[in-house]
Amino acid sequence: NADTGAQVWRADVKTTPRAAAADDRVYVIGEGVLEALDARTGRASWRTPLEHAVSAPLVARGGWVIAALDTG
């Protein structure tokens, strides 16, 4: 909770510090996947495999999430 600092939910994901939040989602990079978590519940909304490592922080806005991969 941003107002109180209290933990609202916890997700068991292996992620780098490269996370982003937008549009009621929290986007995280796991082991070979990009995953969207519901910001209210922490439940996975969707996930997609990544064939290469992420090379920069995620950017999320207006329904889009961009992950720059180390392949350029």
TIPA-810231 format. One record per residue: x, y negated, z of N, C-alpha, C, O in turn; residue number from 0; chain; residue in three letters. Coordinates in pm, 1 decimal, m for minus. Each point is the difference from the previous one (the first is absolute). Layout:
TIPA-810231
ATOM       nx       ny       nz      cax      cay      caz       cx       cy       cz       ox       oy       oz num chaine residu
ATOM        X        Y        Z        X        Y        Z        X        Y        Z        X        Y        Z NUM      A    Ala
...
END
This chain:
TIPA-810231
ATOM       nx       ny       nz      cax      cay      caz       cx       cy       cz       ox       oy       oz num chaine residu
ATOM     84.8    117.0      0.0    m84.8   m117.0      0.0     89.6   m123.7      0.0     78.9    m19.4     92.5   0      A    Asn
ATOM    m90.2    m61.7   m192.6     85.2   m118.2    m12.0    m26.6   m102.4    110.6     89.3    m76.7     35.9   1      A    Ala
ATOM   m210.6     74.9     18.0    m32.9    m97.3    104.0     51.4     41.7    137.8     47.8    m83.5     76.9   2      A    Asp
ATOM    m57.8    213.9    m46.0     35.1     46.1    134.6    131.3     76.4      7.5     57.8     13.8    107.8   3      A    Thr
ATOM    m10.4     35.8   m221.6    120.7     82.2     m0.1    m26.1    145.3     35.4     92.7     80.8      4.1   4      A    Gly
ATOM   m218.0    m47.3     21.4    m36.1    137.6     35.3      4.3     89.8   m123.6    m34.5    m42.4   m110.3   5      A    Ala
ATOM     76.9    165.8    130.4      1.6     97.3   m108.8   m142.7     39.2    m32.9    m76.4     37.4     89.0   6      A    Gln
ATOM     39.4    m45.7   m217.2   m134.6     33.5    m43.6     m3.1    141.4    m57.5    m93.6     75.5     26.5   7      A    Val
ATOM    194.2    m39.6   m104.0     11.3    133.5    m55.7    146.4     30.6    m25.9     85.8    m88.3      2.9   8      A    Trp
ATOM    m60.0    214.5    m28.0    136.1     43.7    m28.4     m6.2    101.5   m112.3    m85.2     88.8      1.5   9      A    Arg
ATOM    174.0   m100.7    m98.7      5.7     93.6   m111.6    134.2     71.4      3.1    104.0    m61.6     22.9  10      A    Ala
ATOM   m107.7    189.0    m45.7    121.7     80.5      0.1     55.1      4.4   m142.0    m21.8     96.2    m73.6  11      A    Asp
ATOM     93.1   m201.7     36.5     62.5     m6.8   m131.9    147.2    m30.1     17.1     40.3    m71.6     91.7  12      A    Val
ATOM     39.2    127.0   m180.9    142.1    m32.5     m1.5     15.5   m113.4    m99.2    m21.6     18.2   m119.9  13      A    Lys
ATOM     58.8   m134.3    168.9      4.9   m116.7    m86.7    126.7    m80.5     24.4     62.9      8.8    105.4  14      A    Thr
ATOM    m28.6    m85.4   m203.9    107.8    m96.1     12.7    m59.1   m128.7     52.9   m122.3    m11.1      9.7  15      A    Thr
ATOM    204.1    m86.4     25.0    m56.3   m128.8     42.6    m71.4    m74.6   m111.9    m54.1   m108.3     22.2  16      A    Pro
ATOM     53.7    164.1   m139.4    m59.3    m66.7   m115.6   m149.6     27.1     m8.3    m43.7     79.9    m82.8  17      A    Arg
ATOM    m32.6   m143.3    164.9   m145.5     15.1     m1.1    m62.9   m133.7    m36.0     63.8   m104.7     10.8  18      A    Ala
ATOM   m189.3    109.1    m53.8    m72.5   m122.8    m33.4   m145.2     18.5     42.5    m48.9    112.7      7.4  19      A    Ala
ATOM    m19.2   m222.1     20.3   m141.3      4.7     36.6    m76.5   m103.0    m80.6     44.2   m114.0    m14.3  20      A    Ala
ATOM   m159.2    154.2    m38.5    m88.0    m90.6    m75.4   m132.6     70.6    m23.6     m5.1    122.6     m9.2  21      A    Ala
ATOM   m101.0   m199.7     m0.6   m130.3     52.1    m40.9    m43.5    120.8     82.0    m44.3     99.9    m56.6  22      A    Asp
ATOM     56.2   m107.5    188.7    m42.4    106.3     91.2     76.2    130.5    m17.6    m50.6    106.6     35.0  23      A    Asp
ATOM    172.1   m114.3    m89.2     85.2    117.3    m16.9    139.9    m29.9     53.7     45.4   m114.5     m0.8  24      A    Arg
ATOM     21.0    218.6     47.0    141.4     m6.0     34.8     69.4     96.9    m94.4    m33.4    118.4     m3.1  25      A    Val
ATOM    128.9   m167.2    m73.2     70.8     80.7    m98.6    136.0     38.1     55.2     75.7    m85.7     45.6  26      A    Tyr
ATOM    m44.7    215.1    m49.6    125.5     49.4     55.2     67.2     93.3   m100.8    m65.2     62.1    m83.9  27      A    Val
ATOM    196.3    m54.8     95.3     77.8     92.8    m80.6     37.3    117.1     89.8     62.9    m18.4    104.2  28      A    Ile
ATOM   m101.3    137.1   m144.4     38.1    120.9     71.5    109.6     71.9    m78.1     68.8    m60.9    m81.9  29      A    Gly
ATOM    m53.4    187.2    106.8    100.0     78.9    m71.7    m52.5     32.6   m139.0    m72.5     97.6    m19.0  30      A    Glu
ATOM    110.0   m180.6    m78.0    m41.6     20.8   m138.2   m142.1    m38.0    m32.2    m52.0     41.0   m103.7  31      A    Gly
ATOM    m14.0   m119.2    190.3   m137.6    m41.7    m26.9    m22.6   m145.0     40.6     66.3    m52.7     89.3  32      A    Val
ATOM   m160.0     m9.3   m156.2    m55.1   m129.2     39.5   m139.1     31.0     51.6    m79.0     64.6    m68.8  33      A    Leu
ATOM     48.4   m110.3    189.8   m127.0     34.4     62.7    m71.0   m126.3     47.6     62.8    m92.8     50.9  34      A    Glu
ATOM   m194.8     91.2    m68.4    m84.4   m109.1     49.2    m78.4     50.9    119.6    m68.6    101.9     m8.5  35      A    Ala
ATOM     79.0   m173.6    120.7    m73.4     34.5    120.9   m107.4   m104.2     25.0     22.0   m118.8    m23.5  36      A    Leu
ATOM   m137.1    161.9     70.4   m105.8    m92.9     36.8     46.9    m78.3    121.8     38.3     60.0    100.5  37      A    Asp
ATOM    m40.5   m191.4   m107.3     52.5    m84.3    107.7    m82.0     11.1    128.7     53.3    m23.9    108.4  38      A    Ala
ATOM   m180.8     59.4   m117.9    m83.4     10.8    120.0     17.7    133.7     72.5     m7.4      6.0    122.7  39      A    Arg
ATOM     30.9    101.4   m199.3      2.0    133.1     59.7    135.6     69.8     m6.9     27.4     89.9     79.5  40      A    Thr
ATOM     57.7   m130.6   m173.9    127.9     66.6    m20.0     m8.9    123.7    m87.1    101.7     64.1    m26.4  41      A    Gly
ATOM   m220.2    m29.6    m18.4    m18.0    117.6    m85.1     49.4    m28.8   m141.4    m11.7   m111.8    m50.1  42      A    Arg
ATOM     67.0    214.8    m12.9     49.6    m13.4   m137.3   m115.8    m25.2    m95.8    m99.4     72.8      0.8  43      A    Ala
ATOM    113.0   m177.0    m83.7    m99.2    m30.4   m103.1     38.5     67.5   m130.3    m84.2     55.8    m70.3  44      A    Ser
ATOM    213.2    m61.6     39.3     53.3     66.6   m118.7    150.8     11.6     12.2     62.3    m66.1     83.1  45      A    Trp
ATOM     m4.9    150.3   m166.3    145.9     13.4     m7.7     37.5     38.7   m141.2    m74.9     68.0    m70.2  46      A    Arg
ATOM    192.5   m112.8     30.1     49.7     32.7   m132.9    148.6     33.4     10.3     73.4    m65.4     74.1  47      A    Thr
ATOM    m28.9    166.9   m148.0    141.7     36.9      7.1     88.2   m105.0    m67.3    m41.9    m67.8    m93.8  48      A    Pro
ATOM    163.8     56.1    143.4    100.5    m87.4    m59.9    117.3     86.5    m43.7     50.9     80.2     78.3  49      A    Leu
ATOM     m8.5    m96.1   m201.5    108.1     83.2    m53.0    138.0    m52.7     36.5     99.3     71.4    m13.9  50      A    Glu
ATOM    m92.2   m196.3     60.5    128.3    m60.6     35.4    m15.4    m76.9    130.8   m111.6    m24.9     45.8  51      A    His
ATOM    223.6    m11.9     13.3     m0.7    m74.9    125.6    m44.4   m144.5    m22.8     23.5    m57.4   m106.4  52      A    Ala
ATOM    m87.3      0.3    206.7    m41.8   m140.4     m4.3    120.5    m86.2     36.8     70.5     28.9     96.7  53      A    Val
ATOM    m47.2   m134.6   m174.1    120.2    m81.0     17.5    m25.3   m138.4     59.0     94.5    m76.3     19.9  54      A    Ser
ATOM   m219.1     43.1      8.3    m33.5   m132.9     53.3   m127.5     12.9     82.2    m72.2     98.9    m13.2  55      A    Ala
ATOM     43.5   m197.3     97.7   m125.3      5.4     76.9   m122.4      2.9    m92.3      1.7    m56.6   m109.3  56      A    Pro
ATOM   m106.6    123.1    155.2   m125.1      3.8    m75.0    m62.7   m137.7     m4.6     20.5    m81.8     89.7  57      A    Leu
ATOM    m97.0     56.3   m194.8    m77.8   m122.8    m12.8   m144.4     42.5    m22.8    m27.1     81.0    m88.6  58      A    Val
ATOM    m65.8   m134.3    167.1   m140.7     34.3    m14.2    m84.1   m125.8      7.0     17.5    m84.0     88.4  59      A    Ala
ATOM   m110.3     72.5   m184.6    m87.5   m117.8     m1.5   m109.0     19.6   m104.6     26.3     49.6   m109.5  60      A    Arg
ATOM   m147.4    m88.4    143.4   m109.7     m2.2    m95.9    m29.9    134.5    m65.2    m34.0      5.3   m118.2  61      A    Gly
ATOM     46.2    103.5    194.4    m29.2    130.9    m56.1    116.8     66.9    m70.5    m13.1    111.5    m50.4  62      A    Gly
ATOM    126.2   m178.7     46.8    119.8     56.1    m63.4    104.7     29.5    105.0     11.0    m71.1     99.9  63      A    Trp
ATOM     66.0    176.3   m122.6    118.6     27.5     80.5    113.5     31.7    m97.3    m15.3     81.5    m91.1  64      A    Val
ATOM    129.1   m147.2    112.0    113.5     15.4    m91.0    116.3     58.5     78.2     37.9    m50.6    105.6  65      A    Ile
ATOM     17.9    158.2   m159.5    116.0     64.7     58.7    112.7      0.0   m103.3    m11.6     63.6   m104.8  66      A    Ala
ATOM    120.4   m134.9    134.2    114.9     m2.9    m89.4     84.9    124.3     27.0     38.7     25.1    114.1  67      A    Ala
ATOM    m10.4     50.6   m216.2     77.9    122.6     15.9    146.0    m23.3    m36.8     32.7    m94.5    m71.7  68      A    Leu
ATOM     54.0    181.0    121.1    143.3    m18.2    m23.0     41.8     24.7   m144.8    117.9    m12.8    m32.8  69      A    Asp
ATOM   m211.4     47.6    m52.9     28.9     17.3   m142.2    m13.2   m132.0    m76.0     30.4     m7.3   m119.1  70      A    Thr
ATOM    m76.2    m97.2    189.4    m16.6   m129.6    m63.0   m140.1    m17.7    m51.5    m32.1   m104.4    m56.7  71      A    Gly
END
